[in-house]
Amino acid sequence: MQEKKAPLESYEAFADRLIREAEARGEFANLPGLGKPIPGIDQPRDDNWWIKEKLRRENHNLIPSRLGVKLEAEKLLDTLESIPAESQVRDRVRKMNQKIREVHYSSAESPAVIVLPLDEEVIVEQWRSRSIELQGANKKRR
């Protein structure tokens, strides 16, 4: 049942009364987040917080496709030493080059970011030399 505001009752008093009555009925008990800090309460004020939160929740990416692929290629190069096998290195480089080609041939507008395909043989050689260095360092520790 929806209550009506009494004719002489102010809107503020009406709202306060509805809140008190709902609280007395226990409608505010066990709400999600009860007893937890408000997310982002210590962060600086941001007028666009709700836009950023919606994009994050819906997993939207605002980075242009060419820039995103360039960042992904750089990340791959930074994580080469964590890849355990040469076949996996080659596979990841080939997949990355495929993404680079797709971005170059796509019609999506993007800033003039130059992303060249990765040289598989050069990257594999870098991976091999780094693997040899790590093996040598591990032997010295023993």
C-alpha positions as CSV (number, residue, x, y, z in Angstrom):
1,M,0.0,0.0,0.0
2,Q,1.4,3.4,-1.0
3,E,0.9,6.0,1.6
4,K,-0.1,9.6,0.8
5,K,1.4,12.7,2.3
6,A,-0.9,14.4,4.8
7,P,-2.0,17.8,3.6
8,L,-0.1,19.8,6.2
9,E,2.9,17.5,6.3
10,S,6.1,18.7,4.6
11,Y,7.7,16.5,2.0
12,E,10.8,16.2,4.3
13,A,8.7,15.0,7.2
14,F,6.8,12.6,5.0
15,A,10.0,11.1,3.6
16,D,11.4,10.8,7.2
17,R,8.2,9.1,8.4
18,L,8.3,6.6,5.5
19,I,12.0,5.8,6.2
20,R,11.3,5.3,10.0
21,E,8.4,3.0,9.3
22,A,10.4,0.9,6.7
23,E,13.2,0.7,9.2
24,A,10.8,-0.5,11.9
25,R,9.5,-3.2,9.6
26,G,13.1,-4.3,9.0
27,E,13.3,-3.5,5.3
28,F,16.8,-2.1,5.6
29,A,18.2,-5.2,7.4
30,N,20.5,-7.5,5.5
31,L,21.1,-5.2,2.6
32,P,24.1,-6.0,0.3
33,G,27.2,-4.3,1.6
34,L,25.9,-4.0,5.1
35,G,28.9,-3.2,7.4
36,K,31.3,-2.8,4.5
37,P,33.0,0.5,3.5
38,I,31.5,2.4,0.6
39,P,33.5,1.6,-2.5
40,G,35.7,4.5,-3.6
41,I,34.8,6.6,-0.6
42,D,38.5,7.6,-0.2
43,Q,39.1,8.3,-3.9
44,P,39.2,11.9,-5.2
45,R,36.0,13.3,-6.5
46,D,35.2,12.3,-10.1
47,D,32.1,13.6,-11.8
48,N,32.3,10.7,-14.3
49,W,32.6,7.9,-11.8
50,W,29.3,6.4,-12.8
51,I,30.3,6.3,-16.5
52,K,33.6,4.6,-15.7
53,E,31.9,2.1,-13.4
54,K,29.3,1.2,-16.0
55,L,32.0,0.7,-18.7
56,R,34.0,-1.5,-16.2
57,R,30.9,-3.5,-15.3
58,E,29.9,-4.1,-18.9
59,N,33.6,-4.8,-19.9
60,H,33.7,-2.0,-22.5
61,N,37.1,-0.9,-23.8
62,L,37.5,2.7,-25.0
63,I,41.1,2.2,-26.3
64,P,41.2,2.4,-30.1
65,S,41.8,-1.0,-31.7
66,R,45.3,-0.2,-33.1
67,L,46.5,1.2,-29.8
68,G,45.0,-1.8,-27.9
69,V,46.9,-4.2,-30.2
70,K,50.1,-2.3,-29.8
71,L,49.8,-2.4,-26.0
72,E,49.0,-6.1,-26.2
73,A,52.1,-6.7,-28.4
74,E,54.3,-4.8,-25.9
75,K,52.9,-6.9,-23.1
76,L,53.6,-10.1,-24.9
77,L,57.3,-9.0,-25.4
78,D,57.5,-8.1,-21.7
79,T,56.3,-11.5,-20.6
80,L,58.3,-13.7,-23.0
81,E,60.5,-15.1,-20.2
82,S,57.5,-16.6,-18.4
83,I,56.5,-18.7,-21.5
84,P,58.0,-22.2,-20.9
85,A,58.3,-23.6,-24.4
86,E,59.4,-22.4,-27.8
87,S,56.3,-23.8,-29.5
88,Q,54.2,-21.6,-27.2
89,V,56.3,-18.5,-28.0
90,R,55.8,-19.2,-31.7
91,D,52.0,-19.8,-31.2
92,R,51.6,-16.5,-29.3
93,V,53.6,-14.5,-31.8
94,R,51.6,-15.9,-34.7
95,K,48.3,-15.1,-32.9
96,M,49.5,-11.6,-32.2
97,N,50.5,-11.1,-35.8
98,Q,47.1,-12.2,-36.9
99,K,45.5,-9.6,-34.6
100,I,47.9,-6.9,-36.0
101,R,46.8,-7.8,-39.6
102,E,43.1,-7.8,-38.7
103,V,43.5,-4.3,-37.2
104,H,45.4,-3.0,-40.2
105,Y,42.7,-4.3,-42.6
106,S,39.7,-3.3,-40.5
107,S,37.7,-0.2,-41.4
108,A,37.5,1.1,-37.8
109,E,38.8,4.6,-37.4
110,S,41.8,4.8,-35.1
111,P,44.6,7.2,-34.5
112,A,47.7,6.9,-36.7
113,V,49.4,4.2,-34.5
114,I,51.9,2.1,-36.4
115,V,51.9,-1.5,-35.3
116,L,54.2,-3.7,-37.3
117,P,54.0,-7.5,-37.3
118,L,56.4,-9.2,-34.9
119,D,59.4,-11.0,-36.4
120,E,58.9,-14.5,-35.1
121,E,62.5,-15.7,-35.6
122,V,63.9,-12.6,-33.8
123,I,61.5,-13.0,-30.9
124,V,62.2,-16.8,-30.6
125,E,66.0,-16.0,-30.6
126,Q,65.5,-13.5,-27.8
127,W,63.4,-16.0,-25.9
128,R,66.2,-18.7,-26.3
129,S,69.0,-16.4,-25.2
130,R,66.9,-15.2,-22.2
131,S,66.1,-18.9,-21.3
132,I,69.8,-19.8,-21.5
133,E,70.7,-16.8,-19.2
134,L,68.0,-17.9,-16.7
135,Q,69.3,-21.5,-16.7
136,G,72.8,-20.3,-16.1
137,A,71.7,-18.1,-13.2
138,N,69.8,-21.0,-11.7
139,K,72.9,-23.3,-11.9
140,K,75.0,-20.7,-10.2
141,R,72.6,-20.5,-7.3
142,R,72.8,-24.2,-6.6
